[in-house]
Amino acid sequence: MGLGTDARVTYKRRHAYNTRSNKIRKIRTPGGKLVVQYVTKVAKGPTCFVTRKALQGIPRARPYEYKNMKKSRRTVTRAWASVPPVTDCTA
């Protein structure tokens, strides 16, 4: 799906600079109009403070999305879940 040679659009929010928080996607609607859709940032997710690996059982989400998530989705409820694993490092 090509957008043509003249695919210029105007930003609807914030400012007119191509920053990390102001990314857009150009979408052609079924009516033939070219509109702007804002792209959300990709979440990094929680990591272990010792090994820096991703924590299993907790979804990757932006901080404001955790606020609306149920507590059972934000944490894990298994034995020894809060104890850091034994590693070769002395951290």
C-alpha positions in Angstrom: 0.0 0.0 0.0 1.8 3.1 -1.2 1.0 6.5 0.2 2.0 8.3 -3.0 4.7 11.0 -3.6 2.9 13.7 -1.7 2.2 12.1 1.7 2.5 15.1 3.9 0.5 15.3 7.1 0.3 17.6 10.1 0.9 16.6 13.7 -2.2 16.7 16.0 -0.5 16.8 19.4 2.5 18.2 21.1 5.0 19.8 18.8 6.2 19.3 15.2 9.4 17.6 16.0 10.2 13.9 15.4 11.2 13.0 18.9 10.9 9.6 20.8 7.6 10.6 22.4 6.1 12.1 19.3 6.3 9.2 16.7 3.5 8.9 14.2 2.3 6.5 11.5 0.6 7.7 8.4 -2.6 5.7 7.6 -4.8 5.9 4.6 -8.5 5.5 5.6 -11.1 3.6 3.5 -12.5 7.0 2.5 -9.1 7.9 0.9 -8.0 10.4 3.6 -4.5 10.4 4.9 -4.5 10.6 8.7 -2.0 10.4 11.6 -1.9 7.7 14.2 0.4 8.1 17.2 2.7 5.2 18.0 3.1 4.2 21.7 6.5 3.5 23.1 7.7 -0.1 23.5 7.8 -1.2 27.1 11.0 -2.7 28.6 9.3 -4.6 31.4 10.5 -5.4 34.9 14.0 -7.0 35.3 15.8 -8.8 38.1 18.1 -6.4 40.0 20.9 -8.9 40.3 21.0 -10.6 36.9 19.2 -7.9 34.9 17.1 -10.5 33.2 13.4 -10.1 32.5 11.1 -11.4 35.3 8.9 -14.3 34.3 5.1 -14.1 34.9 4.9 -10.3 34.7 3.8 -8.7 31.4 5.8 -5.9 29.7 3.8 -2.7 30.0 4.3 1.0 30.3 4.2 2.4 33.8 0.8 3.9 33.4 -0.7 0.6 32.2 0.4 -1.2 35.4 -1.9 1.2 37.3 -5.0 -0.2 35.7 -3.8 -3.8 35.8 -5.1 -6.3 38.4 -2.7 -7.0 41.2 -2.5 -10.7 40.2 -1.2 -9.6 36.8 1.4 -7.2 38.3 3.0 -9.6 40.7 3.7 -13.3 41.1 2.5 -15.4 44.1 4.8 -18.3 44.2 7.2 -19.4 47.0 10.5 -17.5 47.1 9.4 -15.1 44.4 10.9 -12.0 46.1 14.2 -13.6 47.0 17.0 -13.0 44.4 18.4 -16.1 42.8 21.8 -17.5 43.8 24.3 -16.5 41.1 28.0 -16.6 40.5 28.3 -12.9 40.9 29.0 -11.3 44.3 26.4 -8.5 43.9 
